Amino acid sequence: MAKSEGFVAFGIAPGHLAPAAGLRLQQWLKEGLHGDMLWMESRTDERANPDLLWPEVKSVIMLGMSYAPPQDPMALADQDMLARISVYAQGRDYHDVVKGALKRLAGWLAHEAGAGVKVFVDTAPVMEKALAQSAGLGWQGKHSNIVSREHGSWLFLGAIYTTAELDPALPEDDHCGSCHLCQDICPTNAFPAPYRLDARRCISYLTIEHKGSIDPELRPLMGNHIYGCDDCLAVCPWNKFAETAAAHKAFLPRAELVAPQIADLLTLDDAAFRKLFSGSPIKRIGRDRFVRNVLIAAGNGRDAALVPQIEVLLRDPAPVVRGAAIWALGRLSPEALAQRRAEYLPDEQDPSVCAEWDSAT
């Protein structure tokens, strides 16, 4: 049944986690490594203890759906005029695809076994990766994501909490060994140690979760990443066993998202953004944050032909866009930025944008 719904990995975890998982989470939060993802601070006990989230749970069915990419995620790394979108976001929104399949599978289980069920896909206080390791789907690699011996680093995870008492699987052992490729490849040095991620420096966090201006120190390191980052996943040696044929067809990349032109993305207004990313997880960050990311990629690319488009965005209604436009223009044409300062700065009311003008000129 799970296979017919598109899942390629399946395992049973007990309705509780080892105490170490909760302790690691609490320490990570205590050190502030979650950045401004303040929602992670709430309900930490429920994250670490499935039976606190739902006292009736006896077992957790963990499932994985492959999104192994047909193309090399690193192929655009040196293409200044093109933007890089994480492979997981080039197809349909995984929340919708995985949750729909989980609901059908859970409905079947409830009917056949008369058991209570609840399904979760990355939207509740659930430690999916720790549960996946407990269920034998894989292990949390040094990049902190799940690694599977059969599917590499390309698995979406979903959980079915159930009142049915099922025999748990053996937890998967760690097979990273002495490899540290995922640590070495990170453009922003977001790993203070193996198995520990500083989200505040992670490009995926910065381009997706972070709502404000991005630290100027980190902008030059982001390259042409505009939504997410696959670098640490892409270099994992276990990916050699992942078969693209196993990937769910819903996650096949849309042609317009594989190698989009930075120049085209700079022109997006809210309506055009919503139309382009309809049915995509990218839609949830909104146009303003997205264009902020594109402007940083433009500044890193150093294509002077983009100057007129960037100058238009100096008058954008969103402060986060105006600030990024100042930085990008300063990178591409300091002369043009100096000329615009006298024209634009007197009208600027937002302190963060004024600070961008001051630091850029």
N, C-alpha and C positions, 0 to 999 in steps of 0.2 A: 504493500500500500504506500509506504513512504517513497519507494522508488518511482512509483507511478505519478507521484506528485512533484517529482523533480529533485528529490533529495538524494545525495550520493553518499552521505555519511549519517550514521545512526548509532546511538548508544544510550544506556540508562545510567543515570546518576542517582545516588540516594537523595532523599529529601532534606539533606543538610550538607553543609560544606565543612571541610576541615578548618579548625580555628585559625590556622595560619593564613588562609585567604583573607579573612576579615582583618587580621592584624596588619597585613601588607597594605590593604586599602586604607586603613586608618592612618598608617604612617605616611603614606603617599599624600593624603589630604592634609595631614598635619604640617608637612613640609611645603604646602602650597603649590605642589607640582601640577595641580589641576587648573591653574590659572583662574579665569573668571567663570568657569563652569560650576557656578555655585549650587546648581541643582544636585551635584554629586555629593554635597555635604549633608543633604537631608536623607533620611531613611537609610543611613549606612548599615544599621543593624539588619534591616530587611534585605539589603544587598548580600550581606554575608551569610544570611540564614534564611533559606527559602521557606522554612516552616514558620518564620515570623511574618513573612509577607502573606502566607496563606497557611494557617495552622493545620488544615486538613491534608496537606500534601504529604504523600508517602514516597513518591518517586518523581524524578524529572527526566523526561525524554528529551534528549538533545539531538538536534538534526542540523546537518550542514548542506548547503546548496552551493554548487561550484559556480564561480564567475571567472574561471581561468581565461585570460585574455588571448585572442587570436594574434595580436600584434605585440611587439616588444614595447613594454611601458617606458623604456628609456630612449626610444628611437628619436624623440623630439628634443632631447636634452640640449642640443646645440643649435636648434632652429629658432633664432631670435624673433622671427616674424610670426611664429606660430605659438599657440598657447597649449599648455599641458593640463588636461583634465584627468583626474584619477579614473582608472578603468572601471571601477565599481559604479561610477556615476555617468558612464557613457550610454547606458541602456535605460531600462525602466527602473523606477524606484523600488529598491529591494524590500522596503518596508511593506509595500503593497503585495508584491509577488510572494514573499516568504510568508507573510501573515495569512494570505488567502489559502495557501497550501496547508499551513498549520491548522487553520480552522477546519478544513475539510478532513484532515487526518484526525484531529481531536474529536470531531463529530462522529467519525467512524468508531473510534476507540470508546467513546461514551456509550454508543449504541451497542457495540459488541460486548463490552465488559461491564456496562452499567456503572462506570466510574465517573467521578467528577473530574473536570478538566478546566484548565486556564492556559491561554497561549500568550507568549511574549516575544516581541521582536524589537529589541533595542529601544524600547520606549517606557520601561518600567525599572524599578530598582532590582535588577537581576544581574548577577555576575556571570554572563554567558560564557566568557572564556574559561573561567575557573571550573564551571560546570561541564564545559565541553571536555576539558582535560580529565575531570573526574569520570566522565562517561566514556573515555577512551577514544574520542574523536581525533585528538592530537595533543600537543603540548604548547604552553605559552613560550614562544621563542624569546631570544634576547631582544627582539624588537617589540616584545610584550603582546604580540598577536598570536593567534592560534596557527600552528604549523602541523600539517597532516602529511604522513608518509606517502599517501596516495594522491593528495590534492594540493600539496605545497601550502602556500600562504593565501590561497584564493578561495576562502569559504565564508559565506554568509551563515550566521548561526541563528537558530530559532529554538525556543524552549516550550515544551508542553508540561506544565505542572499537573499531576494527576493524583487522585486518591487511591489508585490501584497500586498494590504492592508488587513491584516488579524486581527481578533479580538484577542488581547493579553490575555493570561491566568493571573490568579492572582499569584503573587510571592509566593513562599513557605516560610512559617514561619520557624524560627529556633527551632529545637526540641532537642537540645543537653542538655538543662536543666543544672543540677548541675554536670553532668558526666564529668570526666576529665581523663578517662582511656587512651585515645590516648596520652595525655600529659605525663602521668606517665610511659608509656611503652617505650618511645623513648630511645634507648641505648645511644645516644649522646647528649641528652638534647637540641634538636634542636628547641624547642618552648619557646621563651622568655616570651610568654604570650599566653593565648587562642586565637585562630584564627590568630596567627602570627608565621610564620615559618622563622627561620634563615637558609637559604639554605646552608650556609657555614659549618654547622654542620650536615646537613641531609645526611644520608647514600645513599639515592637515588641520590642526587646531587653529592656526592663524588665519587660514583662508576660509574656514567654515564656521567655527564656533566663536571666534573673537569678533566682537561687534564694533570696536572703535578703531582708532588709528593704530597701525602696526609699528612696532619699535623700529626706528630708523636704522638701528644697528643690524637688524635682521633682514630688512628689505633687499639689500644687494645679494643676500645669500639665497633668496627665494627663486631666482632665475625666472623661468617662464611658467612656473606653477601658478595656476589661477583658481584651482579647486582641488584640494587634497594633494596627496603626494604618495607615489608608489615606490619610491626609491628603495626603502629598506625591505619592502616585500619582494620587489623585483629581483634582487640579487641573491635571494635565499636559494642555496643549492638544492633544496628539496623540491623546488618548482620543476625540476627536470622530470619528475614523475607525474606532474599534473597534465592531464590531457584536455585540450581545448574542446574536444568533442563531448566531454562530460559537462561542460558549462550549460547552464539553463539558457534556453533560446531567448528568454526575455531580457537577458543581460548582454546580448550581442550589441556591439556599439552602433549608435546612430552615426551615419556617415558625416553629418555636419559637426559632430562632437569629437571626432578622432583627431583632427589636426586643424582646429579653427584658426582663422587669421586674427591676430590681435587688433588690427585696424577695423575689422568688422565688429568686433565685440565692444569697442569703444563707443560705437554709435547707438548702443541699446538704450532705449528709454524703458519705462516700467512695462508698458504694454508689449513691446517687442521682446523684452526679457521673459515675460510670462508666457508668451506664445512659443518662443524658442525652447523653453525648458518645461513645458507642460508634460506632466507625467514623469519628471526627472527629480531626483533628490536635490538637485542644484536649486530648484525653485524656492526651497524653504529659506535660503539665506537672504533672498531679496535682491533686487537690482543694485541697490547702493553698495552693499558689501562686495557684490560680484564685480562691479565696475572699479571699485577700489583695488581689488586684486589684479584686474586687467591693467590698470595704470601702473602698478608696481612692475608687472612683467614688461610693460612698454618702456619704463625707465631703465630696466635691466638690459633690454634689447638694443638700445642706442640707435634706433632707426629714426633719423631726423625727419623723415617724411610724415611721421605721426604728430609733429609739433602743432599743426593747425587744429587737429582733432582734440589734442590735449588742452590747447588754449580755450576751446569752447567749454570744456569741463571746469575751467576755473570759475565759471558762473553757475555751476550746477547747484540745484537747491540743497543737496545733501552735503553737510560739512565734511563727512568722511571722504566723499569724492573730491571735493575741492582741495582738501589737504593732500591727498594722493596725487592730484593733478599738479600741484605746486612742486612736489618732490620729483615727479616724472619729468616735468618741463625743465627743472634745474639740471637733471641728468642729461637731457637731450640738447638743451640750448640755454646755457646760463645767460646769454645775451638777451634772448627773448624773455626770460623770466625777469631780468632786471628792468626791461622795458615795461612789463605788465605790472610790476609792483606798485608804481605810483598810480596806476589806473584802477587797480583792483583793491589794494589794501585799505584805502580810506573808507570803503563801504563795508569792510568785513567786520562782523559782529561776534563771530564765534571765537573764543579764546584759543581753541585747539588749532584752528586754521591760521590765526595770527601767529601762533608759535611756529607753524610750518613756514610761513613767510620769513620770519626772523632767522630760523635756522638755515633756510635755503639761500638767503641773500645777505 
